[in-house]
């Protein structure tokens, strides 16, 4: 029995092998499918080890995101608050996973002193001890210039390794100090506007983003011909906005995912898995 179960896609074995070695090198007991004894039942052994482990480290990649087995293993661990996410290559996480913390191991060569693997180990140990991960473990540094929101899932600020090398020349051009919008700002701005369902021939809803610095909160407001919906932003990650419904009362507490696209707005309810696609209207 191992404390840590590593979930991955076989195509990514070289990168995952480095991760397993680093975790074991830090004194953690780790299991991955390379530990299945010869002749042992494959599926039964995986299910057994998955059930016994107290933490699951998932290694997301394009191949892993497309794997139903990897997603199922990660989903079950997430339900028990035993999931630590890593990304071994740039990829879009599966639906319902993007709002959670994820440690970027892209390009990691196996060095034990790399801050990223230290963050993974810290996250694993926190999970095994049944506590929240330390601040800075696993989430990219917030780019938004808005006040930090206490409702952000996972909480925390990313671990930063900053190296500054400055060479100054008299002829150096004046840098452009114009503030640039963050990825979060761009995603939220993409929600604003008029959207119709199923086309603009029917009812049209106006979406707006309301920032409330006094409450350290961002809200999404949808105003229709006869209805008004309001939700609190929980997180903004990889082009996906996760909100918690505030009004109307019958929807209160429902978590809704909003993904703005160039010509449509996709809404997905987690309560009943209801999905709505709205068209961009002039």
C-alpha positions as a printed Julia matrix, in Angstrom:
282×3 Matrix{Float64}:
   0.0     0.0     0.0
   1.31    3.46   -0.93
   0.22    6.87    0.3
   0.48    8.46   -3.15
  -1.12    7.19   -6.38
   0.18    8.7    -9.63
  -2.3     8.9   -12.51
  -0.99    9.49  -16.02
  -1.11    8.38  -19.66
   1.43    5.82  -20.78
   2.72    8.11  -23.55
   4.04   10.42  -20.82
   5.99    7.76  -18.93
   9.47    9.39  -19.19
   8.28   12.64  -17.59
   6.17   10.83  -15.0
   9.08    8.55  -14.08
  11.07   11.64  -13.04
   8.17   12.78  -10.88
   7.84    9.38   -9.19
  11.59    9.33   -8.49
  11.47   12.81   -6.93
   8.51   11.95   -4.7
  10.15    8.75   -3.52
  13.41   10.6    -3.01
  11.63   12.83   -0.53
  10.54    9.83    1.52
   6.99    9.46    0.17
   5.56    6.04   -0.64
   4.38    6.17   -4.25
   2.51    3.76   -6.51
   2.09    3.88  -10.3
   1.1     1.21  -12.75
   4.71    0.22  -13.39
   4.52   -1.36   -9.92
   1.91   -3.95  -11.0
   3.49   -7.38  -10.49
   3.81   -9.69  -13.48
   0.65  -11.75  -13.87
  -1.42   -9.61  -11.49
  -4.9    -8.49  -12.69
  -4.34   -5.03  -14.15
  -7.68   -3.3   -13.5
  -8.24   -4.89  -10.08
  -4.76   -3.91   -8.92
  -5.22   -0.3   -10.04
  -8.61   -0.04   -8.33
  -7.19   -1.49   -5.12
  -4.2     0.86   -4.99
  -6.36    3.84   -5.94
  -8.71    3.08   -3.06
  -5.9     2.67   -0.54
  -3.94    5.81   -1.48
  -4.55    9.0     0.51
  -3.38   11.36   -2.23
  -3.54   11.2    -6.03
  -1.12   13.16   -8.2
  -2.5    13.53  -11.71
  -0.13   14.4   -14.56
  -2.16   16.33  -17.12
  -1.04   16.34  -20.74
  -2.93   16.39  -24.02
  -3.01   12.59  -23.96
  -4.09   12.44  -20.3
  -6.89   14.97  -20.83
  -8.26   12.71  -23.57
  -8.07    9.61  -21.35
 -11.31    8.57  -19.66
  -9.35    6.42  -17.2
  -7.14    9.29  -16.05
 -10.12   11.62  -15.72
 -12.06    9.02  -13.76
  -9.17    8.46  -11.35
  -8.72   12.21  -10.85
 -12.46   12.8   -10.46
 -12.73   10.23   -7.68
  -9.75   11.69   -5.82
 -11.16   15.2    -6.23
 -14.38   14.09   -4.57
 -12.35   13.03   -1.51
 -10.22   16.21   -1.49
  -7.16   14.1    -2.21
  -6.17   15.52   -5.6
  -2.91   17.28   -6.49
  -2.75   18.42  -10.12
   0.37   18.8   -12.22
   0.79   19.77  -15.87
   3.69   18.06  -17.63
   2.97   19.89  -20.89
   0.82   22.89  -21.85
  -2.79   21.73  -22.21
  -6.37   22.68  -21.4
  -7.52   20.8   -18.28
 -10.72   18.75  -18.48
 -14.05   20.35  -17.62
 -14.51   20.89  -13.86
 -10.76   20.7   -13.23
  -9.57   24.04  -14.62
 -10.58   26.09  -11.56
  -8.4    24.03   -9.25
  -4.73   24.48   -8.46
  -2.24   23.0   -10.88
   1.56   22.94  -10.73
   3.27   23.53  -14.06
   6.09   21.0   -14.56
   6.53   21.77  -18.25
  10.22   21.47  -19.07
  11.17   20.13  -15.63
  14.23   17.92  -16.03
  14.1    16.12  -12.69
  16.16   18.5   -10.55
  15.2    18.02   -6.9
  15.98   21.66   -6.06
  13.51   23.03   -8.63
  10.86   25.14   -6.78
   8.13   23.48   -8.83
   8.8    19.95   -7.6
   9.13   21.31   -4.08
   5.65   22.77   -4.55
   4.33   19.38   -5.64
   5.84   17.69   -2.6
   4.47   20.39   -0.29
   1.01   19.94   -1.81
   1.17   16.16   -1.41
   2.26   16.37    2.22
  -0.47   18.87    3.0
  -3.05   16.56    1.42
  -1.77   13.56    3.37
  -2.02   15.57    6.58
  -5.57   16.66    5.79
  -4.83   20.36    5.64
  -4.87   23.12    3.05
  -1.74   23.48    0.95
   0.62   26.22    2.04
   0.29   29.59    0.33
   2.14   29.52   -2.95
   1.63   25.85   -3.71
   0.3    25.02   -7.11
  -1.47   28.09   -8.42
  -0.08   30.52  -10.94
   0.5    34.02   -9.64
  -2.69   36.1   -10.03
  -2.39   38.49  -12.95
  -5.54   40.43  -12.17
  -5.07   43.85  -10.65
  -8.33   43.56   -8.72
  -8.23   42.9    -4.95
  -7.73   39.21   -4.08
 -11.02   37.35   -3.8
 -11.49   35.14   -0.71
 -13.82   32.83   -2.64
 -11.12   31.64   -5.02
 -11.12   27.84   -4.93
  -7.9    26.49   -3.49
  -6.76   29.93   -2.35
  -3.1    30.81   -2.26
  -0.56   32.62   -4.39
   1.99   30.93   -6.61
   5.57   30.31   -5.68
   7.7    32.69   -7.71
  11.29   32.28   -8.72
  12.44   35.66  -10.02
  15.85   36.37  -11.51
  16.56   39.95  -12.54
  19.56   40.9   -14.65
  19.72   44.61  -15.55
  22.0    46.2   -18.13
  21.44   49.9   -18.57
  22.47   51.98  -21.56
  22.21   55.73  -22.0
  20.52   55.18  -25.32
  17.95   52.76  -23.84
  14.45   53.55  -25.19
  11.81   54.56  -22.69
   9.81   51.45  -21.79
   6.11   51.3   -22.5
   4.45   51.55  -19.09
   0.9    51.28  -20.39
  -0.91   48.7   -18.19
  -1.73   45.55  -20.12
  -4.94   43.61  -19.43
  -4.44   40.28  -17.7
  -5.8    36.98  -19.01
  -8.48   37.13  -16.3
  -9.5    40.65  -17.36
  -9.75   39.56  -21.0
 -11.89   36.54  -20.12
 -14.27   38.58  -17.96
 -14.55   41.3   -20.61
 -15.46   38.67  -23.21
 -18.59   37.82  -21.19
 -19.93   41.35  -21.33
 -22.43   42.1   -24.07
 -25.71   40.89  -25.51
 -26.38   37.17  -25.87
 -29.42   35.38  -27.23
 -30.79   31.87  -26.97
 -30.97   29.93  -29.17
 -30.42   32.79  -31.61
 -30.82   36.52  -31.43
 -34.35   36.13  -32.82
 -35.56   35.21  -29.32
 -34.96   36.69  -25.89
 -31.75   38.67  -25.47
 -29.81   38.88  -22.21
 -27.3    41.59  -21.35
 -24.29   40.36  -19.38
 -22.13   42.72  -17.35
 -19.22   42.38  -14.93
 -19.57   44.28  -11.66
 -16.5    44.78   -9.49
 -17.06   45.53   -5.81
 -13.72   46.41   -4.17
 -15.35   47.02   -0.79
 -16.55   43.41   -0.69
 -13.49   42.11   -2.56
 -15.89   40.51   -4.98
 -16.61   40.3    -8.71
 -20.15   39.55   -9.87
 -21.63   38.54  -13.2
 -25.08   40.05  -13.84
 -27.44   38.78  -16.55
 -30.46   40.97  -17.3
 -33.22   39.55  -19.5
 -36.64   40.82  -20.54
 -38.26   39.45  -17.38
 -35.48   37.88  -15.32
 -32.25   38.93  -13.66
 -29.52   36.53  -12.59
 -26.53   37.42  -10.48
 -23.53   35.24   -9.62
 -20.37   35.67   -7.59
 -17.11   34.87   -9.4
 -15.27   32.01   -7.7
 -12.36   31.72  -10.11
 -11.12   32.66  -13.56
  -8.79   30.08  -15.11
  -7.83   29.26  -18.69
 -10.72   31.13  -20.27
 -13.27   29.62  -17.86
 -15.23   31.62  -15.28
 -16.73   29.7   -12.36
 -19.56   31.45  -10.51
 -21.86   30.8    -7.56
 -25.45   31.93   -8.11
 -26.74   34.63   -5.75
 -30.1    35.32   -7.38
 -32.81   34.27   -8.05
 -33.37   32.53   -4.72
 -34.2    29.14   -6.25
 -30.78   29.08   -7.96
 -28.81   30.36   -4.98
 -25.65   28.33   -4.33
 -25.64   26.64   -7.73
 -22.18   26.6    -9.31
 -22.22   27.6   -12.97
 -19.31   27.53  -15.4
 -19.22   30.25  -18.05
 -16.91   29.94  -21.06
 -16.96   32.91  -23.47
 -16.09   32.14  -27.07
 -15.89   34.48  -30.06
 -19.45   33.84  -31.27
 -21.11   32.07  -28.34
 -21.37   31.89  -24.57
 -21.44   28.4   -23.03
 -23.01   27.94  -19.59
 -22.78   24.67  -17.66
 -24.6    24.04  -14.36
 -22.96   21.66  -11.9
 -26.17   21.07   -9.96
 -28.07   19.31  -12.72
 -25.5    19.31  -15.56
 -27.78   21.62  -17.57
 -25.9    23.17  -20.5
 -26.88   26.28  -22.42
 -25.24   27.75  -25.51
 -26.04   31.4   -26.27
 -25.26   33.29  -29.48
 -23.5    36.65  -29.68
 -25.97   39.41  -30.57
 -25.34   42.86  -32.06
